[in-house]
Amino acid sequence: MAEFKIIIAGGGIAGLTLANMLERFDLDYVLLEAHSEIAPPVGASIGLFPNGLRILDQLGCYERIANLSVQHLEVAYMRDRKGDVLSALHQMFKHLERRYGYGLLFFDRQKLLEILHDTIKHKDRVLLNRKVSNIDLIDGGVNVTTADGSVYTGTLVVGADGIHSKVRSLMRDLGNKLQPGYFPAKEEDNVPCYYRCSFGIAQHVPGWVAGEQNIVMGNGQSQLVVSGPEGRVYWFLFDKLPQEKYGKDIPKYTQEDEADFVKQNYNLPITRKVTFGHVFDKRLSSALTPLHEIVYQKWFFKRIITFGDSAHKSTVHVATMAYAWSHPNISIGRAFFGLPNPFRAEWNITTISEQIATFFRYDAVTALAGYIGGNLYSIWDLRRLGYIQTRSAVKAALAVIVGQFMIGPGATWAGLWSWREDVIAGLAR
């Protein structure tokens, strides 16, 4: 093959973003999307943090995103399972924008797909109703066949077609045939699922306060409920399965399953005034989906590569550290408390990799202790000076300790800093 050309399978966010990047480098490509629409109204939202917005800005998408009727987040609450406030971070958007140049934006996922597609110059390279059915390795390239019989020739093929990736399946088949043992046996059968998620878009929810973000923690459950434009409310309710499922046993939920799930959780508090049922009753769209969790060991074979959900799919739980603590394949306890005694001369660590890992574990423990110690000292200092009452100091201290494991040291510190600045600013009023 004389010309370099990339075949992208999948027209989601990953595929469209890659197409925009390739155009920036003047590289030829064709994008094959299985569905009849590039931006279907699937009822999902998306939250973009400064790191993602910076990339989209480089691709020429940010101005259109910023011009959307986007609801800026004014306050982010951390709540317990009864809906009571544990902590609050005010002017969240402004804090992020001041520090990183971009804020945090929540809006319909469909809008982002539309913007990414509209930014593409060569729209004739984006082909709909082209479901990949076969991949052949040829001399210097690949042939990709779609369900309608069309054949596309390129230098390599990129699978951006999600957790149920056809490209990954075909890549694995080729690997098992041409290079047995390259891919781990039964890896697909061992893909775990520990949680399911109810998500969707509601509008004009009674009692909801525009500009709020609420993170709600509970036993085996957590919620992320966020304000959006035009009175929208985006929700995610993560629910731990009674028993983990693997591979083909991972369920596909029906509307009847969703109805049962809503009935079980209808009265679940989000705030003191709003429940999950109140939000669901005002839904525009919704879905109940299993949450696969896997990082595949091999992401490529020959001229085939996967990325995005087709290569790694993880559940970003609201209570990340707490989830990791209870995860059957992760031991936070061993990571922090299973360290060798620093006062012993001989640690019996035989390999360089183990020695480096131990160093970073000690570094993490030291950093975490420093974070907690510094945060607690700043609370004690406010109480010592008489700026806050003992009750407020105890609540803040508990929030600091819980926050280390629920949202991480950095986010906890940011929340404490904002609260402390509010307290000090209030003294001047």
N, C-alpha and C positions, 0 to 999 in steps of 0.2 A: 504494500500500500504506500502510495506516495504522500498523501495528505493526512495530517493528524486530525482525528475527529472523535469526539466523545459521545457515546449514546447514554442518555440519562433515562432510567426507568423510574417513573414516579414524578407527578407534578404537584407534590405537596410543598411545604415551606422549604424543606431541604433541597428538593430538586429545582425549584424555581430560584432559590438563592444561588445555587451552583451555576445555573444558566446565566444569571446576571453577572456572576464573577467571571465566567468564561468570556462573556462579551467584553468585559473590561480589558481582558488580555488578548482580545481579537482571536480567540480560539473557536474553531468550528464545533458544532454540536447539534444533536437532535434530541428533543425531549418527548418521551412516549408516556402518555397518561392514559390509564385504563378507563377512566370514567368519561362521561359525555360533557361534563362541566369542569372548568379549571378551578372555580371557587364555589363549590356547592354549599348550600345553607345547612351545614351539618350540626349547628347548634352548639359549637364550642367557642370558648373565649381563649385569649392568649394574653399573657403578661410579659412585657418587654422591659428588661432591666438595662442600665446604662451600657453594659458591655455589648449586648445585642443591638441596641439602638446605634451605637457607634459604628458597627459594621454596616447596618442598613443605611446610615448616613453616607458612608463611603460608596455605597451602591446607588446613591441618588434617591433613596426612598424616604428619608426621614422627614423632609418638608411636608410631604403628603400625609404622613402619619401624624405629625404635629398639628396639621390643619383639620384633622378629624375632630368631631365634637367629642373630645375625650374628657372624661371626668378626672381631674387631678385629685389624687388622694391627699386629703387634709390631715387625717389622723388614722393611725394603725393601732388597733387594740389587740392585746393578747388576753383571752378569756378562759375561765375554767369551764367545766362541763355544764355548770348551771347558768352560764352566761354572764357571770360576774367578772369585772375587769381586774386583771392581774397587773397589767402595765399598759402604757399608752405612749406612742411616739407621734408628736404633733408635727405638722408641716413636713410630712415625709417626702413629698415630691420636691419641695424646695431644698431640703437637706441634700438629697441625692443630686439634684441639678447643680447646686453650689459646689459640691465636692467633685463630681465626675463630668459635669457638662450636660448630662441628660438625666431625666427623671425616671419614674416607673409608670408605664402606661398599660392600662387594661382596656381591651376592646374586642370586638368580634374577630375571630380567626379568619372568617371569610373576607373581611376587609383587608387583612394583610396579604392574603392570597391574591386579591384583586390588584393591590398596589404592586406586588412583586411581578405579576404578569404584565401590568401596564407599563412597567419600567423596562421590560425587555424590548429591544429594538427589532429583532428578527422574529416576529411572532409566527412567521411561517414555519419556524423550526419547532414550534410547540404543537404536537399532534394529539388530538383527543381520540377516544375509542380505540386506543392501541395497547391492548393488554399483552404483555410479554408472555409467550408460550414456550419459546425454546431459544437456546444460545449454543452456537457452534464456534469452536476455536478454529481459525483459519491461519494461514501463513501471514504473520505480521498484523493480525487483527482479530475481529470477531464478526459473526453474523447473528443478528438478533431477529427472530421471527415473532410476529404478533398473531393474535387469535384470528385476525381477518386474512391471514396468509401473506401479509407484507413482510419483506425482508430488508433490514437496514444493516449496512456495513460500516464499521468504525474501527478505531484503533483500540479502544477499550470500552467496557460497559460499566456504568456506575449504578448500583442498586440503591435507590432512594425510595423504595416502595413499602416501607413500614415493617412492623413486627411480623406480619405474615408474608414476608418478602418472597416473591416468586424467583427473583434473581438469586437470592441466597440458596433457595432450594435447588435450582439448576446448577449453581456453582458447586454445591456439596455433591450433587450427583456426578458431575464431571471429575471432581477431585477423587471421589471414591473409585471411579473407573480408571482414571489415568495415573493416580498416585495414591494407592490404598494406604490408609493410616494417616493421611495428611490432616483430615478432620477427625476430631474426637468422636468415637462411636456413641450413639444414642444421646448426643448432646441435645437434639431437639426434644427428645422424650423427657429430658431432665430440666427443661425450662420451668422454673417455679412460679407460682402465683400465691401470694399471701394475702392480698387485699383486693377489694373491688372498689369502684368509685362511681358515685352518682354525680353527674355534672350537667350543667345546662345554663340557660339564660332566662331570667325572669325580668319583669318590668312593672314599675309602679307598685312595689311591695308596701303594704300598709305598715307604718312604723319604722321603715328603714330610713336611715339618715344618709343623705347623699354625701359622697366624699369620704366615707368610712371604709376601712378594711378590717375585717374581723377574723382572727385566727383563734379557733376554739379547740381546746384539748380535752380528751376524755380517755376512758379505758377501752382500748381497742378501736378507737375512733378519733378522727380529727377533722376539722372543717376549715376551709378557706372560702370566705364569702367577701366579695369585693364590689365596690361601686363602679358602674360603667357609665357611658354617655346616654343621654336621653332617658334617664330614669332606670336604666338597666341595672340588674344585680346578677353577677356571675357567681355560681356556687360550685364547690367541690366538697363532697362528703366522702372521706376515706373510711372504709369499714373492713376490719379484719375478718377473714373467712373463718368459720368454725374449724376448718381443717384445710391445710395447704393443699393445693392441686398442682399437678405437673403435666407438661406436654399436652397430649390429646385429651386429658381429663379436665383441662381448664374449661370452665363452662362458657357458653355463649348465651347471654341473658336475653330473654324475651320481654315483651311489654308486660306480660303477666308477672314475670319476675320483678320487674321494676315497680309494678303496683304493690306487690307484697312488701318490697323493700321500703317504699314510701310509707305504707301503713305501719310498719314496725318503728319507723323513725320520725313519724309525723310531728310529735311533740318535742323533738330534740331541740334544746335551746341554742340559739345563736347569740342573741343578746337577751336582756331581761324582758324585752317586749316582742321580739321576733323569734319564731321557731322555724325549723326546716320546712314544716308544713306550710307556713305562711308564704315562704319563698316559692315552694313548689306549686302552690295554687295559682301563682301569677306567672307561671313559666310560659315562655315563647317556644322553647324546645328543650329536650332533656334526653339523657341516655344513662344506662347503667352498664358499666364495662368492667371486665377483669383487668387487673394490672400485672402484666407479665414483668418479670425482673430477671434480666440476663445480660451479661457481657460476653458475647461469643469469643471463643479463643482465637479463631482465624477469621479475618475480615476480607481476605482476598485469596484468589487463586488464579495464576497466570494473568490473563487480561480482564479479569472480573474483580470488581471491588464493591463492597457495601459500606454504607455509612448512614448516620442517623439511626432511627429505630430499627432498621434492618441489621445493624451491627451491634447495637447496645440499647437496651430498653430498661430503664430503671424507674422506680416510683419515688418521686421527690416528696416525701412525707413532710407534713408540717412539723411533726415532732421527730426530726431526723435522728438526733442522738438517742432519744428514748427508744425509737424504733430499732436502731442498730443494737442497742443493749439487749433487746429481746429477740433479735433476728437469730434463727437457728444456726446460721453459718458464720456469725460474727460474734466475737467476744470482746466487748469493750473493757470488761473486767480484766481479762488477761493483758490487754493492750496497756492499761494504766497501772494495774497492781501486780502484774506478773513480771515486772522488771527485775533484773538481777540486783543484788545488794550492792550499792555503790561503795560501800566501805570494805568490801572484800577484794583482795588483790587478784584473785583468779575467778573469771566469769565463765570459763569454759565455752566461749563462743568461738567456734572453729572457722567459720567462713567470713569473708569480707562483707558479703551481702547481709548476713545476720548482724555483724558489728555495726554496719551503717543503719540498719533498721532499728537496732537498740538505741543508737545515738538519737535518731529522730523521735523515738518514743519518749526518751528522756526530755528531749526538747519540747515535745507536746505537753508533757506533764508539767514542766517548769513554766511554760507559757500560760497554761490553764490556771496554775496556782497564782501566777502573777496577775492575770486578769481578775480572778475572783478576789484576791487580796486587795488590789487597787480599787476595785469597785466597792467593796465593803468599807474600805477606809474612807472613800469619798462620802459614803452615806453616814458613817460615824462622825465625820467632820461636820456635816450639816447639822447633825443632832447635837454635837458638842457645842456648836456656836448658837444653838437655840433656834435655828432656822426652820426645823421641822419637829413634829411631835414624835414621841417614841413609837406610837402605833404606825405612823407613816414610815419610820425608819425600819421597823420590823418587816412591814409589807414589801418595802423596796429591797431589803436584804434577801428575803425569800424569793422575790422575782429574779434577782441576780443569780441565785443558785439554780433555780429551775431553768432560767434562760440559757445557761451554759449547755444544757442537755437538750433543750427544746428547739432553740433557734441558733445556737452557737455563740462563742465568746464575742465575735465582732459585732453581730447584731444586738446582743445584750448590752455591750458597751455603748453602742450608738443610742439605744433606747434610754439607758441611764444618763448619758450625757445630755440628751434633750430634756429629760425630766429635771435634771439638776439645774440646767440653764433656766427652765421655767420657774423653778423655785427661787433662784437668785434674782431673776428679773422681777418676780412678784414682790420682792422686798422693797423695790424702788417705787412701786405704785402707791 
